[in-house]
């Protein structure tokens, strides 16, 4: 059979470049020894999940801790699954969590010399190499219909054989030249398949960058490498792209281990040196008495939108994932609590070989601890970003008052040398803690422990004495004077010695004022709260508390 003629018939030139020219167009990258080139290569389906972030973080760290490059490639060979705006969504979602690309699809970078980064835009490159394989007798046309393929699968299943297109079931592998040209003349649709030379009885050792030494069986499947629409399959396209984008390390889920034999053979038949492969373990969760993989259907926390809507601090999510990626990261953070997490020396070989257990409670702990270390300005930016996207109209209006919010955060976060607050794990909690500082979201619960006459007397007397210019000492002296006037112990020591001699203590008087001003019996320092609120608002609240229940 004249394979050159067949190649021309199946793949017309249409401006195709010779395969060897692509080695000149996409030369090896000039990088220091040991620098890794990694990639995230999602399909544009619009759904990016925690597993993608987990893998992207490993890719980004592997590249950037070695002085390498992390790029974005879009594997859009399946046009039916494409969702408009999906690529921008991937970039935006990862950027929110601090993951940035050096080059790639929709990335404005001077490094963008290895594109296009959309696979459908690289069709001519793939077709050039498919044509080369046909000429070499390593690829052939397959005219089998879906019905015929289904019949093959059914027979294999009935006989309990491995399903696929191989051996005696590769019906078109042995077509004569006459049969091929007859089918072409009849305009029968066809795909191009790899002519595998593998033997499933032969096994080879293989070094996985994460799992270590594993055994790989040779591939014997004549997989499709070019679909009937002239677009390659993922298997073939990724081998071409990883070579010409000069990828050195492919980090991907362990579900791709079953495809490894195909990929090894494809790199071999193309004459390319394969990148190193690192197969990550699945993210797991405890479900009752067992552990299972996180599921799109069952687990809302698999979606990255879950963390944005819930308001977890984005760096907290990254720091927690780092503890799953490298087990010694947690120990490192304890040793260097103030260090930037980027300073940690990430190592691909330290990644776990078995399933990583994802625990929302542990993430919450990380988030609480991290938020407690941030400045009021940082927390303001974080909370404002959350309210802009997920807050209500009142929240968004409140956060227009930046200086006012920062004063509040200084108080409730315990900055300025005071003990830092460590119970805020998510944005909405932080936003709700500030509701009572705004009249339109102030919702007091007037749950006083004393009779109305006593409460009103406390509020009326303190209103007459209140001066916003007072410091904490002067302010508390006035609380004490109100307490003494109304039969409360002005000093806690006196109350402890003779509780029966008093109506209560100065702490009870302060609680009455606290409930009137903040709506709750628990709050940070009341003097500071009243200073932030201002005299007009404080007096209005003292009076409103006295008017409670009245028409």
BAGU-340774 format. One record per residue (C-alpha): residue number from 1; residue in one letter; chain; x, y, z. Coordinates in steps of 0.1 Angstrom, whole numbers, padded with zeros to 4 digits. Layout:
BEGIN
ATOM;resi;resn;chain;xx;yy;zz
ATOM;NUM;a;A;X;Y;Z
...
***
This chain:
BEGIN
ATOM;resi;resn;chain;xx;yy;zz
ATOM;1;x;A;0000;0000;0000
ATOM;2;x;A;0013;0035;-0009
ATOM;3;x;A;0012;0051;0025
ATOM;4;x;A;0022;0085;0012
ATOM;5;x;A;-0007;0085;-0012
ATOM;6;x;A;-0030;0074;0016
ATOM;7;x;A;-0018;0101;0039
ATOM;8;x;A;-0025;0127;0012
ATOM;9;x;A;-0060;0113;0006
ATOM;10;x;A;-0068;0113;0043
ATOM;11;x;A;-0051;0145;0054
ATOM;12;x;A;-0048;0170;0025
ATOM;13;x;A;-0020;0195;0029
ATOM;14;x;A;-0042;0226;0034
ATOM;15;x;A;-0011;0246;0043
ATOM;16;x;A;0003;0221;0068
ATOM;17;x;A;0038;0226;0078
ATOM;18;x;A;0063;0196;0079
ATOM;19;x;A;0064;0182;0115
ATOM;20;x;A;0100;0190;0119
ATOM;21;x;A;0094;0227;0115
ATOM;22;x;A;0075;0228;0147
ATOM;23;x;A;0107;0220;0166
ATOM;24;x;A;0120;0253;0153
ATOM;25;x;A;0088;0273;0159
ATOM;26;x;A;0086;0260;0195
ATOM;27;x;A;0122;0256;0207
ATOM;28;x;A;0132;0243;0241
ATOM;29;x;A;0127;0269;0268
ATOM;30;x;A;0158;0286;0282
ATOM;31;x;A;0156;0277;0318
ATOM;32;x;A;0179;0269;0347
ATOM;33;x;A;0185;0233;0356
ATOM;34;x;A;0157;0218;0376
ATOM;35;x;A;0131;0244;0367
ATOM;36;x;A;0097;0228;0361
ATOM;37;x;A;0072;0238;0334
ATOM;38;x;A;0037;0228;0345
ATOM;39;x;A;0003;0234;0332
ATOM;40;x;A;-0034;0234;0341
ATOM;41;x;A;-0053;0221;0312
ATOM;42;x;A;-0091;0221;0320
ATOM;43;x;A;-0120;0217;0296
ATOM;44;x;A;-0141;0248;0292
ATOM;45;x;A;-0171;0233;0309
ATOM;46;x;A;-0177;0262;0334
ATOM;47;x;A;-0173;0241;0365
ATOM;48;x;A;-0141;0244;0384
ATOM;49;x;A;-0139;0225;0416
ATOM;50;x;A;-0117;0220;0447
ATOM;51;x;A;-0098;0192;0429
ATOM;52;x;A;-0088;0217;0402
ATOM;53;x;A;-0076;0241;0428
ATOM;54;x;A;-0057;0213;0446
ATOM;55;x;A;-0040;0203;0414
ATOM;56;x;A;-0034;0239;0403
ATOM;57;x;A;-0017;0247;0436
ATOM;58;x;A;0006;0218;0432
ATOM;59;x;A;0014;0229;0396
ATOM;60;x;A;0020;0265;0406
ATOM;61;x;A;0042;0255;0435
ATOM;62;x;A;0062;0230;0415
ATOM;63;x;A;0069;0256;0389
ATOM;64;x;A;0075;0287;0410
ATOM;65;x;A;0096;0271;0437
ATOM;66;x;A;0120;0259;0410
ATOM;67;x;A;0120;0291;0390
ATOM;68;x;A;0099;0276;0363
ATOM;69;x;A;0067;0284;0344
ATOM;70;x;A;0031;0277;0351
ATOM;71;x;A;0007;0280;0321
ATOM;72;x;A;-0029;0276;0312
ATOM;73;x;A;-0040;0255;0283
ATOM;74;x;A;-0076;0249;0273
ATOM;75;x;A;-0085;0215;0261
ATOM;76;x;A;-0115;0223;0240
ATOM;77;x;A;-0115;0193;0217
ATOM;78;x;A;-0151;0185;0228
ATOM;79;x;A;-0171;0214;0213
ATOM;80;x;A;-0204;0200;0228
ATOM;81;x;A;-0192;0206;0264
ATOM;82;x;A;-0180;0242;0259
ATOM;83;x;A;-0196;0268;0281
ATOM;84;x;A;-0193;0305;0272
ATOM;85;x;A;-0172;0324;0297
ATOM;86;x;A;-0157;0292;0312
ATOM;87;x;A;-0121;0302;0306
ATOM;88;x;A;-0125;0336;0322
ATOM;89;x;A;-0142;0318;0351
ATOM;90;x;A;-0113;0295;0356
ATOM;91;x;A;-0088;0324;0357
ATOM;92;x;A;-0110;0345;0379
ATOM;93;x;A;-0117;0317;0404
ATOM;94;x;A;-0080;0307;0407
ATOM;95;x;A;-0069;0344;0410
ATOM;96;x;A;-0093;0348;0439
ATOM;97;x;A;-0073;0321;0457
ATOM;98;x;A;-0040;0337;0448
ATOM;99;x;A;-0031;0313;0419
ATOM;100;x;A;-0017;0331;0389
ATOM;101;x;A;-0005;0319;0356
ATOM;102;x;A;0027;0330;0339
ATOM;103;x;A;0014;0325;0304
ATOM;104;x;A;-0015;0308;0285
ATOM;105;x;A;-0050;0313;0273
ATOM;106;x;A;-0064;0347;0280
ATOM;107;x;A;-0032;0356;0299
ATOM;108;x;A;-0015;0389;0289
ATOM;109;x;A;0021;0378;0290
ATOM;110;x;A;0053;0384;0270
ATOM;111;x;A;0059;0346;0276
ATOM;112;x;A;0030;0337;0253
ATOM;113;x;A;0052;0323;0225
ATOM;114;x;A;0041;0287;0228
ATOM;115;x;A;0005;0292;0218
ATOM;116;x;A;-0021;0291;0206
ATOM;117;x;A;-0033;0278;0240
ATOM;118;x;A;-0067;0265;0228
ATOM;119;x;A;-0064;0231;0213
ATOM;120;x;A;-0090;0237;0186
ATOM;121;x;A;-0068;0265;0173
ATOM;122;x;A;-0039;0241;0170
ATOM;123;x;A;-0056;0217;0146
ATOM;124;x;A;-0030;0221;0118
ATOM;125;x;A;-0002;0210;0142
ATOM;126;x;A;-0020;0178;0151
ATOM;127;x;A;-0030;0170;0115
ATOM;128;x;A;0006;0174;0104
ATOM;129;x;A;0016;0147;0129
ATOM;130;x;A;-0013;0125;0122
ATOM;131;x;A;-0003;0126;0085
ATOM;132;x;A;0033;0117;0095
ATOM;133;x;A;0020;0086;0114
ATOM;134;x;A;-0001;0075;0085
ATOM;135;x;A;0030;0076;0062
ATOM;136;x;A;0049;0056;0088
ATOM;137;x;A;0022;0029;0090
ATOM;138;x;A;0014;0038;0126
ATOM;139;x;A;-0020;0052;0120
ATOM;140;x;A;-0050;0042;0098
ATOM;141;x;A;-0085;0052;0089
ATOM;142;x;A;-0115;0035;0107
ATOM;143;x;A;-0149;0036;0091
ATOM;144;x;A;-0168;0017;0119
ATOM;145;x;A;-0201;0032;0128
ATOM;146;x;A;-0214;0037;0163
ATOM;147;x;A;-0237;0007;0159
ATOM;148;x;A;-0207;-0015;0149
ATOM;149;x;A;-0186;-0003;0178
ATOM;150;x;A;-0215;-0009;0202
ATOM;151;x;A;-0219;-0044;0188
ATOM;152;x;A;-0181;-0050;0195
ATOM;153;x;A;-0185;-0037;0231
ATOM;154;x;A;-0215;-0059;0237
ATOM;155;x;A;-0197;-0090;0224
ATOM;156;x;A;-0166;-0082;0246
ATOM;157;x;A;-0188;-0076;0276
ATOM;158;x;A;-0207;-0109;0271
ATOM;159;x;A;-0173;-0128;0269
ATOM;160;x;A;-0160;-0109;0299
ATOM;161;x;A;-0132;-0094;0278
ATOM;162;x;A;-0115;-0060;0281
ATOM;163;x;A;-0136;-0036;0260
ATOM;164;x;A;-0120;-0016;0233
ATOM;165;x;A;-0107;-0015;0197
ATOM;166;x;A;-0078;-0040;0196
ATOM;167;x;A;-0066;-0073;0182
ATOM;168;x;A;-0093;-0092;0163
ATOM;169;x;A;-0118;-0065;0173
ATOM;170;x;A;-0099;-0038;0154
ATOM;171;x;A;-0120;-0044;0123
ATOM;172;x;A;-0106;-0016;0101
ATOM;173;x;A;-0069;-0023;0109
ATOM;174;x;A;-0066;-0048;0082
ATOM;175;x;A;-0086;-0031;0054
ATOM;176;x;A;-0070;-0034;0020
ATOM;177;x;A;-0061;-0004;-0001
ATOM;178;x;A;-0091;-0011;-0024
ATOM;179;x;A;-0115;-0012;0006
ATOM;180;x;A;-0102;0021;0020
ATOM;181;x;A;-0105;0040;-0012
ATOM;182;x;A;-0139;0025;-0019
ATOM;183;x;A;-0151;0038;0015
ATOM;184;x;A;-0136;0072;0008
ATOM;185;x;A;-0153;0073;-0026
ATOM;186;x;A;-0186;0066;-0009
ATOM;187;x;A;-0178;0095;0015
ATOM;188;x;A;-0181;0073;0045
ATOM;189;x;A;-0172;0092;0077
ATOM;190;x;A;-0139;0080;0093
ATOM;191;x;A;-0116;0086;0122
ATOM;192;x;A;-0079;0080;0124
ATOM;193;x;A;-0066;0054;0149
ATOM;194;x;A;-0032;0047;0163
ATOM;195;x;A;-0019;0013;0151
ATOM;196;x;A;-0007;0001;0185
ATOM;197;x;A;0023;-0022;0187
ATOM;198;x;A;0019;-0030;0224
ATOM;199;x;A;0014;-0063;0241
ATOM;200;x;A;-0007;-0064;0273
ATOM;201;x;A;0013;-0094;0285
ATOM;202;x;A;0044;-0071;0287
ATOM;203;x;A;0049;-0049;0317
ATOM;204;x;A;0074;-0022;0324
ATOM;205;x;A;0086;-0003;0355
ATOM;206;x;A;0076;0033;0356
ATOM;207;x;A;0086;0061;0380
ATOM;208;x;A;0057;0083;0391
ATOM;209;x;A;0069;0115;0407
ATOM;210;x;A;0044;0110;0435
ATOM;211;x;A;0036;0073;0438
ATOM;212;x;A;0072;0062;0431
ATOM;213;x;A;0079;0030;0413
ATOM;214;x;A;0049;0015;0396
ATOM;215;x;A;0043;-0012;0369
ATOM;216;x;A;0027;-0002;0336
ATOM;217;x;A;0012;-0027;0312
ATOM;218;x;A;0018;-0020;0275
ATOM;219;x;A;-0010;-0005;0255
ATOM;220;x;A;-0027;-0026;0228
ATOM;221;x;A;-0057;-0004;0221
ATOM;222;x;A;-0059;0013;0187
ATOM;223;x;A;-0072;0045;0201
ATOM;224;x;A;-0087;0073;0181
ATOM;225;x;A;-0062;0101;0176
ATOM;226;x;A;-0082;0122;0151
ATOM;227;x;A;-0120;0125;0152
ATOM;228;x;A;-0142;0127;0121
ATOM;229;x;A;-0144;0165;0124
ATOM;230;x;A;-0106;0168;0120
ATOM;231;x;A;-0101;0176;0157
ATOM;232;x;A;-0078;0153;0178
ATOM;233;x;A;-0087;0134;0209
ATOM;234;x;A;-0074;0145;0242
ATOM;235;x;A;-0049;0116;0243
ATOM;236;x;A;-0032;0127;0210
ATOM;237;x;A;-0035;0165;0215
ATOM;238;x;A;-0019;0164;0250
ATOM;239;x;A;0011;0145;0238
ATOM;240;x;A;0017;0171;0210
ATOM;241;x;A;0011;0201;0232
ATOM;242;x;A;0031;0189;0262
ATOM;243;x;A;0060;0184;0239
ATOM;244;x;A;0058;0217;0220
ATOM;245;x;A;0049;0238;0251
ATOM;246;x;A;0079;0221;0267
ATOM;247;x;A;0061;0208;0297
ATOM;248;x;A;0084;0190;0321
ATOM;249;x;A;0060;0178;0347
ATOM;250;x;A;0023;0168;0344
ATOM;251;x;A;0004;0167;0377
ATOM;252;x;A;-0030;0150;0373
ATOM;253;x;A;-0055;0129;0392
ATOM;254;x;A;-0049;0092;0397
ATOM;255;x;A;-0079;0084;0376
ATOM;256;x;A;-0056;0091;0346
ATOM;257;x;A;-0033;0062;0356
ATOM;258;x;A;-0054;0039;0334
ATOM;259;x;A;-0045;0061;0304
ATOM;260;x;A;-0008;0061;0311
ATOM;261;x;A;0000;0031;0288
ATOM;262;x;A;-0017;0050;0259
ATOM;263;x;A;0002;0082;0266
ATOM;264;x;A;0036;0064;0269
ATOM;265;x;A;0030;0047;0235
ATOM;266;x;A;0019;0080;0219
ATOM;267;x;A;0051;0098;0230
ATOM;268;x;A;0071;0069;0218
ATOM;269;x;A;0055;0067;0184
ATOM;270;x;A;0058;0105;0180
ATOM;271;x;A;0095;0104;0189
ATOM;272;x;A;0091;0128;0218
ATOM;273;x;A;0106;0125;0253
ATOM;274;x;A;0076;0123;0277
ATOM;275;x;A;0073;0147;0306
ATOM;276;x;A;0074;0133;0341
ATOM;277;x;A;0040;0123;0354
ATOM;278;x;A;0028;0128;0389
ATOM;279;x;A;-0006;0113;0398
ATOM;280;x;A;-0023;0129;0428
ATOM;281;x;A;-0045;0111;0452
ATOM;282;x;A;-0082;0119;0454
ATOM;283;x;A;-0097;0143;0479
ATOM;284;x;A;-0116;0123;0504
ATOM;285;x;A;-0141;0130;0532
ATOM;286;x;A;-0155;0111;0562
ATOM;287;x;A;-0191;0100;0555
ATOM;288;x;A;-0205;0081;0585
ATOM;289;x;A;-0182;0052;0592
ATOM;290;x;A;-0164;0053;0559
ATOM;291;x;A;-0142;0075;0538
ATOM;292;x;A;-0151;0083;0502
ATOM;293;x;A;-0142;0106;0473
ATOM;294;x;A;-0157;0141;0473
ATOM;295;x;A;-0186;0141;0448
ATOM;296;x;A;-0201;0168;0426
ATOM;297;x;A;-0235;0154;0433
ATOM;298;x;A;-0233;0149;0470
ATOM;299;x;A;-0208;0175;0483
ATOM;300;x;A;-0214;0212;0478
ATOM;301;x;A;-0179;0219;0493
ATOM;302;x;A;-0164;0204;0461
ATOM;303;x;A;-0174;0236;0442
ATOM;304;x;A;-0150;0266;0446
ATOM;305;x;A;-0181;0288;0446
ATOM;306;x;A;-0190;0272;0480
ATOM;307;x;A;-0159;0288;0496
ATOM;308;x;A;-0165;0322;0481
ATOM;309;x;A;-0201;0323;0491
ATOM;310;x;A;-0194;0310;0525
ATOM;311;x;A;-0167;0336;0529
ATOM;312;x;A;-0137;0316;0539
ATOM;313;x;A;-0105;0337;0538
ATOM;314;x;A;-0090;0326;0504
ATOM;315;x;A;-0055;0323;0518
ATOM;316;x;A;-0069;0300;0545
ATOM;317;x;A;-0082;0276;0518
ATOM;318;x;A;-0047;0276;0502
ATOM;319;x;A;-0029;0271;0534
ATOM;320;x;A;-0052;0242;0543
ATOM;321;x;A;-0047;0226;0509
ATOM;322;x;A;-0009;0230;0514
ATOM;323;x;A;-0012;0208;0545
ATOM;324;x;A;-0028;0181;0523
ATOM;325;x;A;-0002;0185;0495
ATOM;326;x;A;0029;0184;0518
ATOM;327;x;A;0025;0169;0553
ATOM;328;x;A;0053;0190;0567
ATOM;329;x;A;0037;0223;0558
ATOM;330;x;A;0017;0224;0591
ATOM;331;x;A;0049;0219;0611
ATOM;332;x;A;0066;0246;0591
ATOM;333;x;A;0038;0271;0598
ATOM;334;x;A;0041;0264;0635
ATOM;335;x;A;0078;0270;0633
ATOM;336;x;A;0075;0302;0612
ATOM;337;x;A;0040;0316;0621
ATOM;338;x;A;0046;0350;0605
ATOM;339;x;A;0062;0336;0573
ATOM;340;x;A;0046;0340;0539
ATOM;341;x;A;0034;0306;0528
ATOM;342;x;A;0051;0311;0495
ATOM;343;x;A;0084;0307;0513
ATOM;344;x;A;0077;0271;0521
ATOM;345;x;A;0098;0247;0500
ATOM;346;x;A;0072;0226;0483
ATOM;347;x;A;0083;0192;0471
ATOM;348;x;A;0064;0170;0447
ATOM;349;x;A;0078;0139;0462
ATOM;350;x;A;0064;0148;0496
ATOM;351;x;A;0028;0145;0483
ATOM;352;x;A;0008;0117;0497
ATOM;353;x;A;0005;0084;0480
ATOM;354;x;A;-0030;0077;0494
ATOM;355;x;A;-0063;0097;0495
ATOM;356;x;A;-0060;0131;0512
ATOM;357;x;A;-0088;0136;0538
ATOM;358;x;A;-0105;0170;0534
ATOM;359;x;A;-0120;0182;0567
ATOM;360;x;A;-0141;0214;0568
ATOM;361;x;A;-0137;0217;0605
ATOM;362;x;A;-0099;0219;0601
ATOM;363;x;A;-0103;0244;0573
ATOM;364;x;A;-0124;0265;0597
ATOM;365;x;A;-0097;0264;0623
ATOM;366;x;A;-0071;0275;0598
ATOM;367;x;A;-0094;0303;0586
ATOM;368;x;A;-0100;0316;0622
ATOM;369;x;A;-0064;0316;0630
ATOM;370;x;A;-0054;0333;0598
ATOM;371;x;A;-0081;0360;0600
ATOM;372;x;A;-0069;0368;0636
ATOM;373;x;A;-0035;0377;0623
ATOM;374;x;A;-0046;0402;0596
ATOM;375;x;A;-0047;0439;0599
ATOM;376;x;A;-0080;0458;0600
ATOM;377;x;A;-0072;0471;0565
ATOM;378;x;A;-0067;0436;0551
ATOM;379;x;A;-0099;0424;0568
ATOM;380;x;A;-0118;0454;0555
ATOM;381;x;A;-0107;0445;0519
ATOM;382;x;A;-0117;0409;0524
ATOM;383;x;A;-0151;0417;0539
ATOM;384;x;A;-0158;0444;0513
ATOM;385;x;A;-0150;0420;0485
ATOM;386;x;A;-0175;0395;0500
ATOM;387;x;A;-0202;0420;0506
ATOM;388;x;A;-0199;0434;0471
ATOM;389;x;A;-0206;0399;0457
ATOM;390;x;A;-0227;0382;0483
ATOM;391;x;A;-0239;0408;0508
ATOM;392;x;A;-0272;0426;0509
ATOM;393;x;A;-0278;0462;0500
ATOM;394;x;A;-0273;0474;0536
ATOM;395;x;A;-0240;0455;0538
ATOM;396;x;A;-0227;0472;0506
ATOM;397;x;A;-0238;0506;0518
ATOM;398;x;A;-0221;0501;0552
ATOM;399;x;A;-0188;0492;0535
ATOM;400;x;A;-0187;0525;0517
ATOM;401;x;A;-0177;0540;0551
ATOM;402;x;A;-0142;0526;0551
ATOM;403;x;A;-0127;0546;0580
ATOM;404;x;A;-0157;0539;0602
ATOM;405;x;A;-0155;0501;0594
ATOM;406;x;A;-0117;0501;0601
ATOM;407;x;A;-0124;0517;0636
ATOM;408;x;A;-0149;0489;0643
ATOM;409;x;A;-0125;0462;0631
ATOM;410;x;A;-0097;0476;0653
ATOM;411;x;A;-0121;0470;0682
ATOM;412;x;A;-0137;0437;0674
ATOM;413;x;A;-0105;0421;0661
ATOM;414;x;A;-0086;0431;0692
ATOM;415;x;A;-0057;0449;0675
ATOM;416;x;A;-0034;0474;0691
ATOM;417;x;A;-0017;0450;0715
ATOM;418;x;A;-0049;0435;0728
ATOM;419;x;A;-0057;0398;0727
ATOM;420;x;A;-0067;0390;0691
ATOM;421;x;A;-0101;0376;0684
ATOM;422;x;A;-0099;0340;0670
ATOM;423;x;A;-0135;0330;0665
ATOM;424;x;A;-0143;0346;0631
ATOM;425;x;A;-0139;0319;0604
ATOM;426;x;A;-0159;0333;0575
ATOM;427;x;A;-0168;0367;0561
ATOM;428;x;A;-0205;0367;0569
ATOM;429;x;A;-0197;0362;0606
ATOM;430;x;A;-0175;0393;0605
ATOM;431;x;A;-0201;0413;0587
ATOM;432;x;A;-0229;0404;0611
ATOM;433;x;A;-0207;0412;0641
ATOM;434;x;A;-0208;0448;0629
ATOM;435;x;A;-0246;0451;0624
ATOM;436;x;A;-0252;0470;0656
ATOM;437;x;A;-0229;0498;0645
ATOM;438;x;A;-0254;0508;0619
ATOM;439;x;A;-0290;0520;0627
ATOM;440;x;A;-0306;0503;0597
ATOM;441;x;A;-0292;0469;0608
ATOM;442;x;A;-0294;0474;0646
ATOM;443;x;A;-0318;0448;0660
ATOM;444;x;A;-0317;0450;0698
ATOM;445;x;A;-0329;0422;0721
ATOM;446;x;A;-0340;0441;0752
ATOM;447;x;A;-0335;0411;0776
ATOM;448;x;A;-0328;0430;0808
ATOM;449;x;A;-0325;0410;0841
ATOM;450;x;A;-0339;0439;0862
ATOM;451;x;A;-0374;0455;0864
ATOM;452;x;A;-0383;0483;0841
ATOM;453;x;A;-0381;0510;0867
ATOM;454;x;A;-0345;0501;0876
ATOM;455;x;A;-0335;0498;0839
ATOM;456;x;A;-0350;0531;0830
ATOM;457;x;A;-0334;0548;0860
ATOM;458;x;A;-0299;0535;0849
ATOM;459;x;A;-0304;0547;0814
ATOM;460;x;A;-0318;0581;0823
ATOM;461;x;A;-0290;0589;0848
ATOM;462;x;A;-0262;0577;0826
ATOM;463;x;A;-0275;0597;0797
ATOM;464;x;A;-0273;0629;0818
ATOM;465;x;A;-0237;0621;0827
ATOM;466;x;A;-0224;0608;0794
ATOM;467;x;A;-0197;0628;0777
ATOM;468;x;A;-0180;0613;0745
ATOM;469;x;A;-0148;0631;0754
ATOM;470;x;A;-0143;0609;0785
ATOM;471;x;A;-0116;0583;0784
ATOM;472;x;A;-0122;0548;0796
ATOM;473;x;A;-0114;0557;0832
ATOM;474;x;A;-0137;0587;0833
ATOM;475;x;A;-0164;0568;0815
ATOM;476;x;A;-0163;0539;0840
ATOM;477;x;A;-0163;0563;0870
ATOM;478;x;A;-0196;0576;0858
ATOM;479;x;A;-0210;0540;0855
ATOM;480;x;A;-0199;0535;0891
ATOM;481;x;A;-0216;0567;0903
ATOM;482;x;A;-0249;0556;0886
ATOM;483;x;A;-0245;0522;0903
ATOM;484;x;A;-0239;0537;0937
ATOM;485;x;A;-0268;0561;0933
ATOM;486;x;A;-0292;0533;0925
ATOM;487;x;A;-0281;0509;0952
ATOM;488;x;A;-0256;0488;0932
ATOM;489;x;A;-0221;0480;0945
ATOM;490;x;A;-0197;0504;0928
ATOM;491;x;A;-0168;0481;0935
ATOM;492;x;A;-0169;0444;0927
ATOM;493;x;A;-0149;0436;0958
ATOM;494;x;A;-0177;0451;0980
ATOM;495;x;A;-0203;0431;0961
ATOM;496;x;A;-0184;0398;0966
ATOM;497;x;A;-0181;0404;1003
ATOM;498;x;A;-0217;0413;1009
ATOM;499;x;A;-0239;0406;0979
ATOM;500;x;A;-0271;0407;1000
ATOM;501;x;A;-0265;0444;1008
ATOM;502;x;A;-0268;0455;0971
ATOM;503;x;A;-0293;0453;0942
ATOM;504;x;A;-0264;0441;0921
ATOM;505;x;A;-0230;0452;0910
ATOM;506;x;A;-0215;0478;0887
ATOM;507;x;A;-0212;0449;0862
ATOM;508;x;A;-0250;0447;0862
ATOM;509;x;A;-0253;0484;0855
ATOM;510;x;A;-0228;0481;0826
ATOM;511;x;A;-0248;0452;0812
ATOM;512;x;A;-0280;0473;0812
ATOM;513;x;A;-0261;0500;0792
ATOM;514;x;A;-0245;0474;0769
ATOM;515;x;A;-0279;0459;0760
ATOM;516;x;A;-0294;0494;0753
ATOM;517;x;A;-0264;0505;0731
ATOM;518;x;A;-0255;0472;0713
ATOM;519;x;A;-0287;0452;0717
ATOM;520;x;A;-0268;0423;0734
ATOM;521;x;A;-0254;0414;0767
ATOM;522;x;A;-0221;0405;0751
ATOM;523;x;A;-0199;0429;0731
ATOM;524;x;A;-0163;0443;0731
ATOM;525;x;A;-0153;0473;0752
ATOM;526;x;A;-0185;0494;0756
ATOM;527;x;A;-0167;0527;0761
ATOM;528;x;A;-0149;0523;0728
ATOM;529;x;A;-0181;0512;0711
ATOM;530;x;A;-0199;0543;0723
ATOM;531;x;A;-0169;0564;0711
ATOM;532;x;A;-0172;0549;0676
ATOM;533;x;A;-0210;0553;0675
ATOM;534;x;A;-0208;0589;0686
ATOM;535;x;A;-0229;0608;0711
ATOM;536;x;A;-0260;0614;0690
ATOM;537;x;A;-0264;0577;0681
ATOM;538;x;A;-0257;0566;0717
ATOM;539;x;A;-0282;0590;0733
ATOM;540;x;A;-0308;0579;0707
ATOM;541;x;A;-0303;0543;0717
ATOM;542;x;A;-0304;0549;0754
ATOM;543;x;A;-0337;0567;0749
ATOM;544;x;A;-0351;0541;0726
ATOM;545;x;A;-0344;0514;0752
ATOM;546;x;A;-0364;0535;0777
ATOM;547;x;A;-0392;0537;0752
ATOM;548;x;A;-0393;0500;0745
ATOM;549;x;A;-0428;0486;0742
ATOM;550;x;A;-0444;0520;0744
ATOM;551;x;A;-0466;0534;0716
***
